[in-house]
Amino acid sequence: MAIDVFFLINSIGLGIGLAMDAFSVCIANGLKEPNMSKSRHVKMAAVYAFFQFAMPMIGWICVHTIQNIFTVFQKCIPWIALILLLYIGIEMIVSGFKAKECDDKESDSNEKITFKTLIVQGIATSIDALSVGFTIASYNAMEAFLASLIIAVVTLFICIGGVKLGKIFGSKVEKYANHLGGAILIIIGLEIFIKSFI
């Protein structure tokens, strides 16, 4: 197993690049839920880290087994990310308006992001990492696993920072947190979609 400085730099670089969408979503989640506990904060980041680990590995496996089918599926990736993030983003904005209409600040501040929503966000922000399977196609299984693990660790720390940032600003703009968070998710979805055609 040829693990060298270039391998580490490349894996960390991939981790940073892939984590940016998850980082933005973490800011949105921190805005929505500024009073979340530290353990929930870390668990939330861990969900994104898990998907950023799993997707490159799945991509690598696909390249080495069902490359033709995977190549066709790759064209759907931006559409899937766009639909998932638009759905969650619009849902957040709508719930923000409903909370405003009810003028019930207490129930709004207690509203938590569900595990189901976290899973959908994790898939939406990491699905483009499937393409990393092509980038690391020349790696053997252990190298692919280690690269994916490094990507996950980088994502974990970046996402912890994202949630923290969102919590800081969320406590200051709590009244508009759902609107801001939803808008961020929609922008990320559009960015992933547009970037795929450039």
Secondary structure as the mmCIF struct_conf table of DSSP 4:
data_model
#
loop_
_struct_conf.conf_type_id
_struct_conf.id
_struct_conf.beg_label_comp_id
_struct_conf.beg_label_asym_id
_struct_conf.beg_label_seq_id
_struct_conf.end_label_comp_id
_struct_conf.end_label_asym_id
_struct_conf.end_label_seq_id
HELX_RH_AL_P HELX_RH_AL_P1 VAL A 5 LYS A 32
TURN_TY1_P TURN_TY1_P1 PRO A 34 ASN A 35
HELX_RH_AL_P HELX_RH_AL_P2 LYS A 38 THR A 65
HELX_RH_AL_P HELX_RH_AL_P3 GLN A 67 GLN A 74
TURN_TY1_P TURN_TY1_P2 LYS A 75 CYS A 76
HELX_RH_AL_P HELX_RH_AL_P4 ILE A 77 CYS A 102
TURN_TY1_P TURN_TY1_P3 ASP A 103 ASP A 103
HELX_RH_AL_P HELX_RH_AL_P5 LYS A 105 ASN A 110
HELX_RH_AL_P HELX_RH_AL_P6 PHE A 115 SER A 126
HELX_RH_3T_P HELX_RH_3T_P1 ILE A 127 SER A 131
HELX_RH_AL_P HELX_RH_AL_P7 VAL A 132 THR A 135
TURN_TY1_P TURN_TY1_P4 ILE A 136 SER A 138
BEND BEND1 TYR A 139 TYR A 139
HELX_RH_AL_P HELX_RH_AL_P8 ALA A 141 LYS A 172
BEND BEND2 VAL A 173 VAL A 173
HELX_RH_3T_P HELX_RH_3T_P2 GLU A 174 TYR A 176
HELX_RH_AL_P HELX_RH_AL_P9 ALA A 177 LYS A 195
TURN_TY1_P TURN_TY1_P5 SER A 196 PHE A 197
#
